[in-house]
Structures are given as structure tokens and as C-alpha cells.
Amino acid sequence: MAKVVSLNKFRKAKAKKQRQKTAEQNRVRHGRTNAEREEAEAERQRAERLLDGAKLTPED
């Protein structure tokens, strides 16, 4: 005799696998490595220091 399967559970499991697959593709496409994030943060800090150094009047 065949095993009874809940179609709702099967459908939900299939949808979950699809969401995980899509999420993995998005992480690859849009994600940045730690090195890239650190480089961007360092560049932002350098620009901020340069801008702060060019101020004409000091802050009180």
C-alpha cells in the first residue's frame, strides 16, 4: 500500500527550497566580501578626515 503524503506539506517544502535557492543567488549577486566592506569603510573614513581637515572654523 502506498504511503499517505500531505500535499500541503509537500507544497510548502518545495516553496521553501525555492526561496532558499533564490536567496543564495541574491547573496552571490548582491553580496560584498568582508574585504570589500572594510575597504569601503576605510575610504569613507579617509574622506571624512579630509573634509574635517578642510574646515575653516573649528567646532565649539
Contacts in CASP RR format, 6 or more apart in sequence:
PFRMAT RR
TARGET T0000
AUTHOR 0000-0000-0000
METHOD contacts of the structure
MODEL  1
MAKVVSLNKFRKAKAKKQRQKTAEQNRVRHGRTNAEREEAEAERQRAERL
LDGAKLTPED
32 40 0 8 1.000
END
